[in-house]
Amino acid sequence: MPKTETLEEFYQHKFNWLPESLKQDIGHFNVFRLEDCLSPHSTPISYSRRSFYKISLIRGKNVYHYADKSIEIAGATLMFFNPQVPYTWESLSDDVTGFFCIFKEAFFTEKMRGGLSELPMFTTGGKPAYMLTAAQDTQVSGLFEKMLNEINSDYPFKYDLLRSYVTELIHYALKMQPSETLYQHPNANTRITAIFTELLERQFPIESPAQRFSLRSATDYAQRLSVHVNHLNRAIRETTGKTTTDHIAERVVSEARALLKHTNWTVSEISYSLGFEEPSHFNNFFRKHTQLTPSAFRIV
């Protein structure tokens, strides 16, 4: 399963320093020229999730590996990345230039209608690439230049202005049709399996009886990934030798064992938190996979 790169790791990896504001700023925002972050000695960018959102304007010939897809881009492209989907990119030319900004979701808290994750370019199965004409490149570059100028200013309301520039970028892309040039990647099944595993693991641990495990079926995950359930099942079976349902059941059993042994919650509370409508359904499920009832397992 791909690890998640934090903002702290991003700054240490790219610059070997941490911004002083990072400790207090839960809605952290920053913007960079891409060229300032590239060097001949840079280590390869790992295929992983990030704990922050990222918007990039990148020029040149590149390949992005994003979820279960590989996206080949050439020329100026506006790219959107969210914390739920692992990605990496490979440069296929020496003339890569551009900009990118990074921010936490809290940067937009109560400032935008709906959530960032509801926007088409930030959904888990969304299309993140928007090819730009020369004129569009000029407009988008202008917004990034304004961000770079503003981030270093002393203007007391600069983050409100920066937020408006990012919002303008988002709406600029929403007016365009996303574009993808896809080629079949030999690791496509591995990538979609990694995303499935990430979505499954993110729902755990269950930390209170009020928390509920909600993605309980292969169809639930297929809908979140915007793929057909048969495609998801085939990818996971070919990668792991097990079915999607097997993986979900094994993780639920594992969590059930932990909750039965390490909490004083009732069996009914544990049943509810694990997504079962009736305790009897949970009892039957647990006995099927462990040969013990939940109550019997507790006293073993």
BALOBA-1460 file (C-alpha; in Angstrom, 3 decimals):
// residues 300
<rec num="1" residu="m" x="0.000" y="0.000" z="0.000"/>
<rec num="2" residu="p" x="1.499" y="3.388" z="-0.919"/>
<rec num="3" residu="k" x="2.435" y="5.574" z="2.013"/>
<rec num="4" residu="t" x="1.159" y="9.099" z="2.480"/>
<rec num="5" residu="e" x="3.617" y="11.965" z="2.124"/>
<rec num="6" residu="t" x="2.958" y="14.691" z="4.690"/>
<rec num="7" residu="l" x="3.617" y="18.400" z="4.213"/>
<rec num="8" residu="e" x="6.583" y="18.103" z="6.563"/>
<rec num="9" residu="e" x="8.074" y="15.321" z="4.436"/>
<rec num="10" residu="f" x="7.427" y="17.316" z="1.264"/>
<rec num="11" residu="y" x="9.403" y="20.309" z="2.569"/>
<rec num="12" residu="q" x="12.228" y="18.170" z="3.943"/>
<rec num="13" residu="h" x="12.466" y="16.209" z="0.691"/>
<rec num="14" residu="k" x="12.356" y="19.246" z="-1.625"/>
<rec num="15" residu="f" x="14.104" y="21.940" z="0.403"/>
<rec num="16" residu="n" x="15.503" y="20.383" z="3.582"/>
<rec num="17" residu="w" x="13.663" y="22.971" z="5.715"/>
<rec num="18" residu="l" x="10.246" y="23.573" z="7.248"/>
<rec num="19" residu="p" x="8.282" y="26.841" z="7.065"/>
<rec num="20" residu="e" x="7.834" y="28.340" z="10.521"/>
<rec num="21" residu="s" x="4.131" y="28.808" z="9.828"/>
<rec num="22" residu="l" x="3.562" y="25.100" z="9.213"/>
<rec num="23" residu="k" x="3.196" y="24.289" z="12.914"/>
<rec num="24" residu="q" x="0.336" y="26.723" z="13.448"/>
<rec num="25" residu="d" x="-1.242" y="26.839" z="9.985"/>
<rec num="26" residu="i" x="-3.728" y="23.972" z="9.658"/>
<rec num="27" residu="g" x="-4.870" y="25.391" z="6.319"/>
<rec num="28" residu="h" x="-1.352" y="25.738" z="4.990"/>
<rec num="29" residu="f" x="-0.836" y="27.211" z="1.498"/>
<rec num="30" residu="n" x="2.288" y="27.714" z="-0.590"/>
<rec num="31" residu="v" x="3.218" y="28.198" z="-4.242"/>
<rec num="32" residu="f" x="6.411" y="27.422" z="-6.210"/>
<rec num="33" residu="r" x="8.062" y="27.536" z="-9.595"/>
<rec num="34" residu="l" x="8.547" y="23.980" z="-10.743"/>
<rec num="35" residu="e" x="12.103" y="24.696" z="-11.911"/>
<rec num="36" residu="d" x="13.100" y="25.657" z="-8.353"/>
<rec num="37" residu="c" x="12.162" y="22.174" z="-7.162"/>
<rec num="38" residu="l" x="13.995" y="20.191" z="-9.834"/>
<rec num="39" residu="s" x="17.663" y="19.349" z="-9.926"/>
<rec num="40" residu="p" x="19.813" y="16.677" z="-11.596"/>
<rec num="41" residu="h" x="20.346" y="15.127" z="-8.170"/>
<rec num="42" residu="s" x="16.675" y="14.969" z="-7.175"/>
<rec num="43" residu="t" x="15.486" y="11.582" z="-5.971"/>
<rec num="44" residu="p" x="12.634" y="10.030" z="-7.983"/>
<rec num="45" residu="i" x="9.162" y="11.075" z="-6.863"/>
<rec num="46" residu="s" x="7.536" y="8.112" z="-5.145"/>
<rec num="47" residu="y" x="4.137" y="6.755" z="-6.102"/>
<rec num="48" residu="s" x="2.166" y="7.762" z="-3.010"/>
<rec num="49" residu="r" x="-0.694" y="9.749" z="-1.616"/>
<rec num="50" residu="r" x="-0.060" y="13.233" z="-0.224"/>
<rec num="51" residu="s" x="-1.823" y="14.691" z="2.798"/>
<rec num="52" residu="f" x="-2.523" y="17.886" z="0.845"/>
<rec num="53" residu="y" x="-4.089" y="19.126" z="-2.394"/>
<rec num="54" residu="k" x="-1.902" y="20.167" z="-5.312"/>
<rec num="55" residu="i" x="-2.535" y="22.124" z="-8.515"/>
<rec num="56" residu="s" x="0.219" y="22.128" z="-11.148"/>
<rec num="57" residu="l" x="0.851" y="23.908" z="-14.411"/>
<rec num="58" residu="i" x="3.490" y="21.811" z="-16.145"/>
<rec num="59" residu="r" x="5.058" y="22.236" z="-19.573"/>
<rec num="60" residu="g" x="7.014" y="19.678" z="-21.534"/>
<rec num="61" residu="k" x="6.485" y="15.983" z="-22.180"/>
<rec num="62" residu="n" x="5.596" y="13.961" z="-19.078"/>
<rec num="63" residu="v" x="3.724" y="10.919" z="-17.877"/>
<rec num="64" residu="y" x="1.592" y="11.026" z="-14.734"/>
<rec num="65" residu="h" x="0.714" y="7.768" z="-13.006"/>
<rec num="66" residu="y" x="-2.536" y="8.604" z="-11.267"/>
<rec num="67" residu="a" x="-4.745" y="6.013" z="-9.549"/>
<rec num="68" residu="d" x="-5.129" y="3.159" z="-12.061"/>
<rec num="69" residu="k" x="-4.296" y="5.336" z="-15.084"/>
<rec num="70" residu="s" x="-1.177" y="6.643" z="-16.742"/>
<rec num="71" residu="i" x="-1.672" y="10.023" z="-18.400"/>
<rec num="72" residu="e" x="0.742" y="11.151" z="-21.101"/>
<rec num="73" residu="i" x="0.870" y="14.917" z="-21.458"/>
<rec num="74" residu="a" x="2.748" y="17.229" z="-23.798"/>
<rec num="75" residu="g" x="2.762" y="21.004" z="-23.850"/>
<rec num="76" residu="a" x="1.118" y="23.052" z="-21.112"/>
<rec num="77" residu="t" x="-1.202" y="21.065" z="-18.854"/>
<rec num="78" residu="l" x="-3.130" y="22.036" z="-15.728"/>
<rec num="79" residu="m" x="-3.206" y="19.123" z="-13.257"/>
<rec num="80" residu="f" x="-5.257" y="18.635" z="-10.081"/>
<rec num="81" residu="f" x="-4.373" y="16.158" z="-7.324"/>
<rec num="82" residu="n" x="-6.275" y="15.259" z="-4.158"/>
<rec num="83" residu="p" x="-5.207" y="13.525" z="-0.924"/>
<rec num="84" residu="q" x="-7.184" y="10.367" z="-1.682"/>
<rec num="85" residu="v" x="-5.320" y="9.282" z="-4.814"/>
<rec num="86" residu="p" x="-1.649" y="8.244" z="-5.012"/>
<rec num="87" residu="y" x="0.342" y="9.574" z="-7.943"/>
<rec num="88" residu="t" x="3.790" y="10.213" z="-9.351"/>
<rec num="89" residu="w" x="5.169" y="11.633" z="-12.580"/>
<rec num="90" residu="e" x="8.064" y="11.014" z="-14.943"/>
<rec num="91" residu="s" x="9.633" y="13.656" z="-17.143"/>
<rec num="92" residu="l" x="10.166" y="12.581" z="-20.761"/>
<rec num="93" residu="s" x="11.978" y="15.775" z="-21.775"/>
<rec num="94" residu="d" x="14.585" y="18.177" z="-20.419"/>
<rec num="95" residu="d" x="12.540" y="21.347" z="-20.841"/>
<rec num="96" residu="v" x="10.050" y="20.911" z="-17.982"/>
<rec num="97" residu="t" x="8.865" y="24.231" z="-16.538"/>
<rec num="98" residu="g" x="5.803" y="25.464" z="-14.705"/>
<rec num="99" residu="f" x="4.298" y="26.172" z="-11.295"/>
<rec num="100" residu="f" x="2.435" y="24.399" z="-8.542"/>
<rec num="101" residu="c" x="0.627" y="25.288" z="-5.362"/>
<rec num="102" residu="i" x="-0.147" y="23.085" z="-2.367"/>
<rec num="103" residu="f" x="-2.748" y="23.519" z="0.351"/>
<rec num="104" residu="k" x="-4.703" y="21.708" z="3.026"/>
<rec num="105" residu="e" x="-8.466" y="21.384" z="2.795"/>
<rec num="106" residu="a" x="-8.817" y="23.704" z="5.792"/>
<rec num="107" residu="f" x="-7.481" y="26.512" z="3.583"/>
<rec num="108" residu="f" x="-10.965" y="26.550" z="2.028"/>
<rec num="109" residu="t" x="-13.016" y="25.715" z="5.131"/>
<rec num="110" residu="e" x="-16.244" y="27.707" z="5.110"/>
<rec num="111" residu="k" x="-14.988" y="29.675" z="2.116"/>
<rec num="112" residu="m" x="-16.340" y="27.497" z="-0.687"/>
<rec num="113" residu="r" x="-19.777" y="26.075" z="-1.373"/>
<rec num="114" residu="g" x="-19.599" y="22.328" z="-0.822"/>
<rec num="115" residu="g" x="-16.311" y="20.532" z="-0.286"/>
<rec num="116" residu="l" x="-13.218" y="20.346" z="-2.456"/>
<rec num="117" residu="s" x="-13.705" y="16.596" z="-2.818"/>
<rec num="118" residu="e" x="-17.038" y="17.241" z="-4.563"/>
<rec num="119" residu="l" x="-15.422" y="19.145" z="-7.435"/>
<rec num="120" residu="p" x="-14.994" y="17.061" z="-10.628"/>
<rec num="121" residu="m" x="-11.217" y="17.432" z="-10.776"/>
<rec num="122" residu="f" x="-10.784" y="16.360" z="-7.147"/>
<rec num="123" residu="t" x="-13.116" y="13.346" z="-7.012"/>
<rec num="124" residu="t" x="-11.433" y="9.975" z="-6.534"/>
<rec num="125" residu="g" x="-12.388" y="8.817" z="-10.031"/>
<rec num="126" residu="g" x="-12.129" y="12.268" z="-11.574"/>
<rec num="127" residu="k" x="-10.129" y="13.402" z="-14.582"/>
<rec num="128" residu="p" x="-7.250" y="15.558" z="-13.385"/>
<rec num="129" residu="a" x="-5.618" y="16.751" z="-16.655"/>
<rec num="130" residu="y" x="-6.569" y="19.878" z="-18.611"/>
<rec num="131" residu="m" x="-4.525" y="20.614" z="-21.743"/>
<rec num="132" residu="l" x="-3.948" y="24.329" z="-22.346"/>
<rec num="133" residu="t" x="-3.561" y="26.359" z="-25.521"/>
<rec num="134" residu="a" x="-0.867" y="29.038" z="-25.639"/>
<rec num="135" residu="a" x="-3.428" y="31.695" z="-24.710"/>
<rec num="136" residu="q" x="-4.760" y="29.602" z="-21.815"/>
<rec num="137" residu="d" x="-1.199" y="28.942" z="-20.638"/>
<rec num="138" residu="t" x="-0.644" y="32.708" z="-20.495"/>
<rec num="139" residu="q" x="-3.779" y="33.224" z="-18.394"/>
<rec num="140" residu="v" x="-3.054" y="30.374" z="-15.975"/>
<rec num="141" residu="s" x="0.619" y="31.405" z="-15.697"/>
<rec num="142" residu="g" x="-0.556" y="34.900" z="-14.831"/>
<rec num="143" residu="l" x="-2.546" y="33.556" z="-11.889"/>
<rec num="144" residu="f" x="0.444" y="31.606" z="-10.589"/>
<rec num="145" residu="e" x="2.665" y="34.692" z="-10.972"/>
<rec num="146" residu="k" x="0.156" y="36.674" z="-8.909"/>
<rec num="147" residu="m" x="0.274" y="33.966" z="-6.238"/>
<rec num="148" residu="l" x="4.089" y="34.075" z="-6.154"/>
<rec num="149" residu="n" x="4.062" y="37.842" z="-5.772"/>
<rec num="150" residu="e" x="1.359" y="37.774" z="-3.114"/>
<rec num="151" residu="i" x="2.805" y="34.987" z="-0.955"/>
<rec num="152" residu="n" x="5.873" y="37.168" z="-0.292"/>
<rec num="153" residu="s" x="3.917" y="40.356" z="0.361"/>
<rec num="154" residu="d" x="3.079" y="42.008" z="3.700"/>
<rec num="155" residu="y" x="-0.563" y="42.499" z="2.779"/>
<rec num="156" residu="p" x="-2.560" y="41.459" z="5.900"/>
<rec num="157" residu="f" x="-5.324" y="39.840" z="3.841"/>
<rec num="158" residu="k" x="-3.049" y="38.106" z="1.350"/>
<rec num="159" residu="y" x="-4.426" y="34.629" z="2.072"/>
<rec num="160" residu="d" x="-7.920" y="35.781" z="1.150"/>
<rec num="161" residu="l" x="-6.493" y="37.015" z="-2.132"/>
<rec num="162" residu="l" x="-4.519" y="33.791" z="-2.647"/>
<rec num="163" residu="r" x="-7.675" y="31.803" z="-2.005"/>
<rec num="164" residu="s" x="-9.447" y="33.796" z="-4.683"/>
<rec num="165" residu="y" x="-6.652" y="33.048" z="-7.179"/>
<rec num="166" residu="v" x="-6.910" y="29.309" z="-6.468"/>
<rec num="167" residu="t" x="-10.690" y="29.482" z="-6.781"/>
<rec num="168" residu="e" x="-10.261" y="31.227" z="-10.129"/>
<rec num="169" residu="l" x="-7.952" y="28.410" z="-11.270"/>
<rec num="170" residu="i" x="-10.563" y="25.839" z="-10.281"/>
<rec num="171" residu="h" x="-13.367" y="27.636" z="-12.095"/>
<rec num="172" residu="y" x="-11.139" y="28.183" z="-15.131"/>
<rec num="173" residu="a" x="-10.675" y="24.409" z="-15.346"/>
<rec num="174" residu="l" x="-14.349" y="23.679" z="-14.705"/>
<rec num="175" residu="k" x="-15.189" y="25.562" z="-17.897"/>
<rec num="176" residu="m" x="-12.867" y="23.296" z="-19.886"/>
<rec num="177" residu="q" x="-13.198" y="19.679" z="-20.943"/>
<rec num="178" residu="p" x="-10.661" y="17.470" z="-19.167"/>
<rec num="179" residu="s" x="-8.316" y="15.660" z="-21.501"/>
<rec num="180" residu="e" x="-6.541" y="12.372" z="-21.088"/>
<rec num="181" residu="t" x="-4.161" y="10.571" z="-23.384"/>
<rec num="182" residu="l" x="-4.047" y="7.151" z="-21.813"/>
<rec num="183" residu="y" x="-1.888" y="4.196" z="-22.532"/>
<rec num="184" residu="q" x="-2.122" y="0.799" z="-20.926"/>
<rec num="185" residu="h" x="0.300" y="0.641" z="-18.037"/>
<rec num="186" residu="p" x="1.588" y="-2.790" z="-17.040"/>
<rec num="187" residu="n" x="0.914" y="-1.957" z="-13.393"/>
<rec num="188" residu="a" x="-2.665" y="-0.752" z="-13.854"/>
<rec num="189" residu="n" x="-4.061" y="-3.629" z="-11.798"/>
<rec num="190" residu="t" x="-1.538" y="-2.968" z="-9.046"/>
<rec num="191" residu="r" x="-2.462" y="0.701" z="-8.977"/>
<rec num="192" residu="i" x="-6.204" y="0.150" z="-8.729"/>
<rec num="193" residu="t" x="-5.609" y="-2.448" z="-6.022"/>
<rec num="194" residu="a" x="-3.538" y="0.104" z="-4.109"/>
<rec num="195" residu="i" x="-6.344" y="2.661" z="-4.312"/>
<rec num="196" residu="f" x="-8.896" y="0.105" z="-3.135"/>
<rec num="197" residu="t" x="-6.654" y="-0.865" z="-0.221"/>
<rec num="198" residu="e" x="-6.149" y="2.785" z="0.665"/>
<rec num="199" residu="l" x="-9.898" y="3.455" z="0.725"/>
<rec num="200" residu="l" x="-10.482" y="0.341" z="2.817"/>
<rec num="201" residu="e" x="-7.740" y="1.118" z="5.345"/>
<rec num="202" residu="r" x="-8.745" y="4.747" z="5.687"/>
<rec num="203" residu="q" x="-11.948" y="3.697" z="7.434"/>
<rec num="204" residu="f" x="-9.981" y="2.143" z="10.297"/>
<rec num="205" residu="p" x="-9.354" y="2.052" z="13.158"/>
<rec num="206" residu="i" x="-12.881" y="2.411" z="14.530"/>
<rec num="207" residu="e" x="-12.358" y="4.740" z="17.484"/>
<rec num="208" residu="s" x="-15.864" y="5.212" z="18.871"/>
<rec num="209" residu="p" x="-19.204" y="3.366" z="18.731"/>
<rec num="210" residu="a" x="-20.601" y="6.323" z="16.784"/>
<rec num="211" residu="q" x="-18.073" y="5.871" z="13.955"/>
<rec num="212" residu="r" x="-19.340" y="3.594" z="11.195"/>
<rec num="213" residu="f" x="-17.672" y="1.494" z="8.531"/>
<rec num="214" residu="s" x="-19.593" y="2.484" z="5.406"/>
<rec num="215" residu="l" x="-17.864" y="1.087" z="2.296"/>
<rec num="216" residu="r" x="-18.881" y="-2.535" z="2.806"/>
<rec num="217" residu="s" x="-19.186" y="-4.029" z="-0.690"/>
<rec num="218" residu="a" x="-17.181" y="-4.276" z="-3.894"/>
<rec num="219" residu="t" x="-19.833" y="-2.115" z="-5.553"/>
<rec num="220" residu="d" x="-19.285" y="0.640" z="-2.954"/>
<rec num="221" residu="y" x="-15.584" y="0.804" z="-3.835"/>
<rec num="222" residu="a" x="-16.187" y="0.578" z="-7.575"/>
<rec num="223" residu="q" x="-18.533" y="3.561" z="-7.358"/>
<rec num="224" residu="r" x="-15.959" y="5.583" z="-5.426"/>
<rec num="225" residu="l" x="-13.283" y="4.707" z="-7.995"/>
<rec num="226" residu="s" x="-15.609" y="5.318" z="-10.967"/>
<rec num="227" residu="v" x="-14.853" y="1.899" z="-12.435"/>
<rec num="228" residu="h" x="-17.109" y="-1.063" z="-13.205"/>
<rec num="229" residu="v" x="-17.273" y="-3.529" z="-10.324"/>
<rec num="230" residu="n" x="-16.145" y="-6.349" z="-12.637"/>
<rec num="231" residu="h" x="-13.016" y="-4.357" z="-13.534"/>
<rec num="232" residu="l" x="-12.258" y="-3.779" z="-9.847"/>
<rec num="233" residu="n" x="-12.804" y="-7.447" z="-8.960"/>
<rec num="234" residu="r" x="-10.628" y="-8.646" z="-11.839"/>
<rec num="235" residu="a" x="-7.778" y="-6.240" z="-10.980"/>
<rec num="236" residu="i" x="-7.748" y="-7.218" z="-7.314"/>
<rec num="237" residu="r" x="-7.947" y="-10.947" z="-7.989"/>
<rec num="238" residu="e" x="-5.133" y="-10.791" z="-10.557"/>
<rec num="239" residu="t" x="-2.962" y="-8.739" z="-8.201"/>
<rec num="240" residu="t" x="-3.613" y="-10.521" z="-4.894"/>
<rec num="241" residu="g" x="-5.231" y="-13.858" z="-5.690"/>
<rec num="242" residu="k" x="-8.183" y="-12.915" z="-3.477"/>
<rec num="243" residu="t" x="-11.552" y="-11.371" z="-4.221"/>
<rec num="244" residu="t" x="-12.554" y="-7.854" z="-3.264"/>
<rec num="245" residu="t" x="-15.094" y="-9.338" z="-0.844"/>
<rec num="246" residu="d" x="-12.360" y="-11.472" z="0.772"/>
<rec num="247" residu="h" x="-10.247" y="-8.390" z="1.459"/>
<rec num="248" residu="i" x="-13.158" y="-6.467" z="2.955"/>
<rec num="249" residu="a" x="-14.210" y="-9.404" z="5.128"/>
<rec num="250" residu="e" x="-10.677" y="-10.028" z="6.391"/>
<rec num="251" residu="r" x="-10.282" y="-6.392" z="7.403"/>
<rec num="252" residu="v" x="-13.662" y="-6.324" z="9.149"/>
<rec num="253" residu="v" x="-12.822" y="-9.531" z="11.054"/>
<rec num="254" residu="s" x="-9.467" y="-8.064" z="12.080"/>
<rec num="255" residu="e" x="-11.124" y="-4.904" z="13.399"/>
<rec num="256" residu="a" x="-13.851" y="-6.914" z="15.119"/>
<rec num="257" residu="r" x="-11.224" y="-8.962" z="16.960"/>
<rec num="258" residu="a" x="-9.462" y="-5.794" z="18.119"/>
<rec num="259" residu="l" x="-12.677" y="-4.157" z="19.316"/>
<rec num="260" residu="l" x="-13.835" y="-7.281" z="21.154"/>
<rec num="261" residu="k" x="-10.482" y="-7.678" z="22.929"/>
<rec num="262" residu="h" x="-9.544" y="-4.064" z="23.621"/>
<rec num="263" residu="t" x="-12.797" y="-2.190" z="24.250"/>
<rec num="264" residu="n" x="-15.697" y="-2.582" z="26.641"/>
<rec num="265" residu="w" x="-18.241" y="-1.837" z="23.915"/>
<rec num="266" residu="t" x="-21.225" y="-4.134" z="23.701"/>
<rec num="267" residu="v" x="-21.490" y="-6.594" z="20.849"/>
<rec num="268" residu="s" x="-24.385" y="-4.504" z="19.535"/>
<rec num="269" residu="e" x="-22.220" y="-1.355" z="19.500"/>
<rec num="270" residu="i" x="-19.402" y="-3.178" z="17.710"/>
<rec num="271" residu="s" x="-21.899" y="-4.647" z="15.263"/>
<rec num="272" residu="y" x="-23.262" y="-1.204" z="14.433"/>
<rec num="273" residu="s" x="-19.813" y="0.405" z="14.072"/>
<rec num="274" residu="l" x="-18.803" y="-2.303" z="11.592"/>
<rec num="275" residu="g" x="-21.822" y="-1.585" z="9.403"/>
<rec num="276" residu="f" x="-24.138" y="-4.444" z="10.349"/>
<rec num="277" residu="e" x="-27.821" y="-3.565" z="10.627"/>
<rec num="278" residu="e" x="-28.523" y="-6.323" z="13.160"/>
<rec num="279" residu="p" x="-26.276" y="-7.919" z="15.819"/>
<rec num="280" residu="s" x="-27.423" y="-11.332" z="14.580"/>
<rec num="281" residu="h" x="-25.897" y="-10.589" z="11.166"/>
<rec num="282" residu="f" x="-22.612" y="-9.693" z="12.840"/>
<rec num="283" residu="n" x="-22.740" y="-12.866" z="14.963"/>
<rec num="284" residu="n" x="-23.226" y="-15.023" z="11.871"/>
<rec num="285" residu="f" x="-20.462" y="-13.206" z="9.965"/>
<rec num="286" residu="f" x="-17.974" y="-13.471" z="12.833"/>
<rec num="287" residu="r" x="-18.715" y="-17.148" z="13.475"/>
<rec num="288" residu="k" x="-18.331" y="-17.952" z="9.776"/>
<rec num="289" residu="h" x="-14.812" y="-16.469" z="9.737"/>
<rec num="290" residu="t" x="-13.561" y="-17.468" z="13.220"/>
<rec num="291" residu="q" x="-15.715" y="-20.471" z="14.234"/>
<rec num="292" residu="l" x="-16.573" y="-18.539" z="17.426"/>
<rec num="293" residu="t" x="-19.338" y="-16.164" z="18.378"/>
<rec num="294" residu="p" x="-18.247" y="-12.633" z="19.351"/>
<rec num="295" residu="s" x="-19.110" y="-13.297" z="23.007"/>
<rec num="296" residu="a" x="-17.155" y="-16.560" z="23.038"/>
<rec num="297" residu="f" x="-14.139" y="-14.906" z="21.393"/>
<rec num="298" residu="r" x="-14.072" y="-12.312" z="24.164"/>
<rec num="299" residu="i" x="-13.511" y="-14.855" z="26.898"/>
<rec num="300" residu="v" x="-11.005" y="-17.083" z="25.085"/>
